[in-house]
Amino acid sequence: MSEMQKVLELGTEGGTLRISRYFDDKGHDWYVYSVSEMSYDDLDLNGINERSKISSMSFPEAIFRMLKEYENGLSYFPLFIEPEFKPVMKEILTQYKRENEIDTPNWEILLNTSF
């Protein structure tokens, strides 16, 4: 298995949602999403960094799995997207925003497009 490569990162009030890609021993690409939350020192709790236990066969599948757990995940502040995934992300957001609110101005900047 290869090293994880960040593909998408979304900023939340207390951390980040991230989709990463890795390649298996046969060269197939797989995608997982992870959640990083800030630590709460005053409550004597450590930060949490959980990686999805389920690998997805495609970038869109990873997003849809993420949205099952975080329904409003695409409304978070977009921080990063790997350029090769911009067209796919634009299509997903176009469909998603019909029923959900998104951070349209910042997605437009990140994707270098308009909705």
Backbone torsions as a table, in degrees:
resi	resn	phi	psi	omega
1	MET	NA	137.6	-179.6
2	SER	-85.3	172.5	177.7
3	GLU	-67.5	148.2	178.2
4	MET	-70.3	136.1	177.7
5	GLN	-117.7	125.5	178.3
6	LYS	-64.8	130.8	179.2
7	VAL	-113.3	-40.8	-178.4
8	LEU	-144.3	137.6	176.3
9	GLU	-137.9	131.6	-179.7
10	LEU	-122.5	131.6	178.8
11	GLY	-88.5	135.1	176.7
12	THR	-116.8	175.7	-179.3
13	GLU	-61.9	-31.6	-176.5
14	GLY	-123.6	19.1	-179.5
15	GLY	163.6	-144.4	-179.1
16	THR	-143.0	154.2	166.2
17	LEU	-109.8	136.5	-176.7
18	ARG	-140.1	139.4	169.3
19	ILE	-110.8	130.5	-179.1
20	SER	-123.4	157.0	179.6
21	ARG	-119.4	144.2	171.4
22	TYR	-142.0	161.5	179.2
23	PHE	-113.0	134.3	178.6
24	ASP	-80.3	-178.4	-176.7
25	ASP	-62.6	-21.9	179.0
26	LYS	-93.4	1.7	178.3
27	GLY	87.1	7.3	177.6
28	HIS	-80.6	139.6	178.9
29	ASP	-88.3	141.9	179.2
30	TRP	-132.8	154.5	-175.4
31	TYR	-130.1	139.5	175.6
32	VAL	-136.4	151.9	173.8
33	TYR	-111.2	149.7	179.3
34	SER	-132.2	157.7	-179.6
35	VAL	-122.5	128.7	174.7
36	SER	-120.9	124.1	178.3
37	GLU	-115.6	147.3	179.0
38	MET	-67.9	157.8	179.4
39	SER	-84.6	156.4	179.4
40	TYR	-114.8	81.1	-176.0
41	ASP	-58.1	-38.5	-177.5
42	ASP	-68.0	-20.8	176.6
43	LEU	-99.4	4.7	-178.9
44	ASP	59.4	38.9	176.9
45	LEU	-114.7	139.9	175.6
46	ASN	-82.5	158.9	174.9
47	GLY	-64.8	158.7	-178.1
48	ILE	-113.9	135.8	174.2
49	ASN	-136.7	95.7	-177.5
50	GLU	-104.6	134.9	175.3
51	ARG	-102.5	139.3	178.1
52	SER	-55.6	140.4	178.1
53	LYS	-83.7	-6.5	-176.7
54	ILE	-115.5	121.5	174.6
55	SER	-84.9	144.5	179.1
56	SER	-108.6	150.2	-177.5
57	MET	-82.1	-12.5	-178.8
58	SER	-147.7	161.4	177.2
59	PHE	-60.4	-48.4	178.9
60	PRO	-60.9	-38.8	178.8
61	GLU	-61.5	-40.6	178.1
62	ALA	-62.7	-40.0	178.2
63	ILE	-63.8	-45.2	-178.3
64	PHE	-65.8	-34.7	175.1
65	ARG	-66.0	-41.3	177.9
66	MET	-61.4	-42.3	-177.7
67	LEU	-69.3	-21.5	174.4
68	LYS	-65.4	-35.8	179.8
69	GLU	-90.1	-37.0	-178.9
70	TYR	-122.3	82.9	-173.6
71	GLU	-54.4	-35.4	-178.8
72	ASN	-100.8	22.3	-175.6
73	GLY	-55.0	-35.9	-178.0
74	LEU	-81.3	-1.4	174.5
75	SER	-87.3	-9.0	178.9
76	TYR	-71.4	166.2	-176.2
77	PHE	-69.3	117.6	179.9
78	PRO	-74.3	123.8	-177.6
79	LEU	-104.5	-37.0	-172.8
80	PHE	-157.7	142.9	168.1
81	ILE	-145.6	136.2	176.0
82	GLU	-64.9	129.9	-173.8
83	PRO	-51.4	-35.9	-177.4
84	GLU	-65.5	-17.4	-178.0
85	PHE	-98.8	0.4	-178.3
86	LYS	-59.7	-46.2	179.8
87	PRO	-62.1	-39.5	178.8
88	VAL	-66.2	-42.8	-179.2
89	MET	-64.4	-39.6	178.1
90	LYS	-60.6	-43.6	179.6
91	GLU	-64.9	-43.4	178.5
92	ILE	-61.7	-45.4	-179.8
93	LEU	-64.9	-37.5	178.2
94	THR	-59.5	-43.7	178.2
95	GLN	-70.6	-43.3	-175.3
96	TYR	-65.2	-40.8	-173.4
97	LYS	-73.0	-9.1	175.8
98	ARG	-63.2	-32.3	-177.8
99	GLU	-118.2	-6.0	-175.3
100	ASN	-134.3	154.7	176.1
101	GLU	-85.7	138.3	175.2
102	ILE	-129.2	165.4	177.3
103	ASP	-82.4	70.6	-172.1
104	THR	-52.2	-50.2	-177.5
105	PRO	-58.1	-42.5	-178.2
106	ASN	-75.3	-32.1	173.5
107	TRP	-65.4	-41.2	179.9
108	GLU	-61.8	-38.9	177.5
109	ILE	-65.6	-48.9	-177.3
110	LEU	-63.1	-39.9	-177.1
111	LEU	-90.1	-7.1	-178.6
112	ASN	54.8	51.8	-177.5
113	THR	-154.7	-178.5	173.5
114	SER	-132.7	157.5	179.3
115	PHE	-109.9	NA	NA
